[in-house]
C-alpha cells in the first residue's frame, strides 16, 4: 500500500526572525512512518520542522507553513492509497509578513491574524476511494471536538488525544488515544508508547 503521512508542526512567519507555531515535535507522526515501513508499505512523509530522522528509503518532503503543507499534500495525494494527517498544522497566520525584522519600538503590540487553509477540507473532493485518517490534538475533552472534525473533514477515522496530559501530549514518547470511526465505532486505548500506538493503528487499518 502507498501511504502518505504528515508530521510535525508548521510555522507561520511574522518577520524573518519570528513566527507562530505549536509544541508538536513530530514524534507520533514519525512513529507512524517507522511502523508503516516495518510493515513493508511504500511511504512518503511530509514533515514540518522537527529534530527527527526518517527511516532510510522514505521520500521526505520538508515544508514550513500550512500553505506549504497543503501544496505538498495536493501534489502527492494522487499517489497514495492512505493519507494519515498527524501533523499539527497552524490554524492562524499573520495577515501580513514583514520582509525585515520588526523593531520592538515600532511595533503596536497587536498582531492581526487570518486563518490558514484547512488541509483536509481543501482536499475532501479529491478523496475518492482513499482512506483518510486524521488526528485531533485537544485539551479537556478531546472526543467532542474529534467527533466534529471526523464529520466536517470527511474522515474514515480520527485519533484523538489530550495534549495537556503530561504523559500523552507533545514532546513525550507515550500517548493515550481514542479512535473514532466514521461508522460510529469508538475505541479507547490505554497509555502506551507512540511506537506501540503506531503499530497498533497499522493493524487496526488492516495493514
C-alpha positions in Angstrom: 0.0 0.0 0.0 1.1 3.6 -0.7 0.9 5.7 2.5 1.2 9.4 2.7 1.9 10.7 6.2 2.2 14.3 7.5 4.0 15.0 10.7 5.3 17.8 12.9 4.3 21.5 13.3 4.1 24.2 10.8 5.4 27.7 11.2 3.8 31.0 10.1 6.2 33.8 9.7 5.8 37.2 11.4 9.1 38.6 10.0 12.4 36.9 9.1 13.1 36.2 12.7 9.8 35.5 14.5 7.0 33.0 13.8 3.8 31.4 15.2 3.9 27.7 15.8 2.9 25.0 18.3 4.5 22.4 20.5 4.4 19.5 18.2 7.7 17.6 17.9 6.6 15.1 15.2 7.2 12.1 17.4 3.8 10.5 16.7 3.9 11.1 13.0 7.5 9.7 12.7 6.5 6.7 14.7 3.7 6.1 12.2 6.3 6.3 9.4 8.5 3.7 11.1 5.5 1.4 11.7 4.4 1.7 8.0 8.0 1.0 6.8 8.3 -2.0 9.1 5.0 -3.4 7.7 6.7 -3.1 4.2 4.5 -0.4 2.7 5.6 2.4 0.4 5.7 5.7 2.5 6.1 9.3 1.7 6.5 11.7 4.6 5.5 15.4 4.5 7.3 16.9 7.5 7.2 20.2 9.2 10.4 21.4 11.0 11.4 18.7 13.5 14.6 17.3 15.0 14.0 13.7 14.0 15.3 11.4 11.3 13.1 9.5 9.0 13.8 5.8 8.1 16.2 5.2 5.2 14.4 4.9 1.9 11.4 7.1 2.8 10.8 10.0 0.5 10.6 13.1 2.7 9.1 16.4 1.6 10.0 19.2 4.1 7.6 22.1 4.5 7.4 25.1 6.7 3.9 26.7 6.6 0.4 25.5 6.4 0.2 26.7 2.8 3.3 24.6 2.1 1.7 21.6 3.8 -1.4 21.9 1.7 0.5 22.2 -1.6 2.6 19.1 -0.7 -0.4 17.0 0.2 -2.2 18.1 -3.0 0.9 17.2 -5.1 1.2 13.7 -3.5 -2.5 12.8 -3.0 -3.0 11.0 -6.3 0.0 8.8 -5.5 -1.4 7.4 -2.2 -4.0 4.9 -1.1 -4.0 6.1 2.5 -3.5 9.5 3.9 -2.6 9.9 7.6 -2.7 13.6 8.7 -0.8 13.6 12.0 0.8 17.0 11.5 -0.2 19.8 13.9 -1.0 22.4 11.2 -1.2 26.0 12.5 -4.7 27.4 12.4 -3.7 31.1 12.2 -1.0 33.2 10.5 -0.2 36.9 10.5 -2.3 38.7 7.9 0.9 40.4 6.7 4.6 39.3 6.9 7.3 41.9 7.2 10.3 41.5 4.9 12.6 42.9 7.6 12.8 42.3 11.3 10.2 44.3 13.1 11.7 46.7 15.7 10.3 46.5 19.2 10.0 50.2 19.4 7.9 50.4 16.2 5.5 47.5 17.0 2.0 48.2 18.2 1.7 45.2 20.4 -1.2 43.9 18.3 -0.8 41.1 15.8 -3.6 40.8 13.1 -4.2 37.2 12.2 -6.0 35.3 9.4 -7.0 31.7 9.1 -4.6 29.3 7.4 -6.1 26.8 4.8 -7.7 23.7 6.2 -5.7 20.9 4.5 -8.3 18.1 4.9 -11.3 20.2 3.9 -9.4 21.5 0.9 -8.8 18.0 -0.4 -12.1 16.4 0.5 -13.4 16.5 -3.1 -10.4 14.5 -4.2 -10.7 11.7 -1.6 -12.2 9.1 -4.0 -11.6 5.6 -2.6 -8.7 6.7 -0.5 -8.7 6.2 3.3 -8.3 9.4 5.2 -7.1 9.3 8.9 -6.9 12.4 11.0 -5.5 13.3 14.4 -7.2 15.7 16.9 -4.7 17.1 19.5 -7.0 18.7 22.0 -7.3 19.6 25.7 -10.0 18.9 28.2 -12.5 16.6 26.3 -10.8 15.8 23.0 -13.6 13.4 21.9 -16.3 16.0 21.4 -14.0 18.1 19.1 -12.8 14.9 17.4 -16.4 14.0 16.5 -16.9 17.3 14.8 -13.7 17.0 12.8 -14.5 13.5 11.8 -17.7 14.6 10.0 -16.6 18.0 8.8 -13.3 16.8 7.3 -14.8 13.6 5.7 -12.5 11.2 7.6 -12.8 7.5 7.8 -11.1 7.5 11.2 -9.8 10.2 13.7 -7.4 9.6 16.5 -8.0 12.0 19.5 -5.7 12.7 22.4 -5.4 15.2 25.3 -2.2 17.0 24.7 -2.5 18.7 28.1 -1.7 15.4 29.8 1.9 15.1 31.0 2.3 11.6 29.7 0.4 11.9 26.4 1.0 15.3 25.0 3.7 16.9 22.8 7.4 16.0 23.2 6.9 12.8 25.1 7.3 9.2 24.0 3.9 7.9 25.2 0.3 8.5 24.1 -3.2 7.7 25.3 -5.7 7.9 22.4 -9.3 7.4 21.5 -10.2 6.2 18.0 -13.5 7.3 16.4 -14.6 5.7 13.2 -17.0 7.0 10.5 -19.3 4.0 11.2 -19.8 5.1 14.8 -17.3 2.8 16.5 -15.1 4.0 19.3 -12.0 2.5 20.9 -10.2 3.9 23.9 -6.6 2.8 24.1 -4.6 2.9 27.3 -1.3 4.6 27.8 1.5 3.1 25.6 4.5 4.2 23.7 3.9 6.2 20.5 5.6 3.4 18.6 3.1 0.9 20.0 0.2 3.2 19.1 1.6 3.5 15.6 1.9 -0.3 15.2 -1.5 -1.0 16.7 -3.0 1.7 14.4 -1.5 -0.1 11.3 -3.1 -3.3 12.5 -6.4 -1.6 13.0 -6.3 -0.4 9.4 -5.6 -3.9 8.2 -2.0 -3.2 7.4 
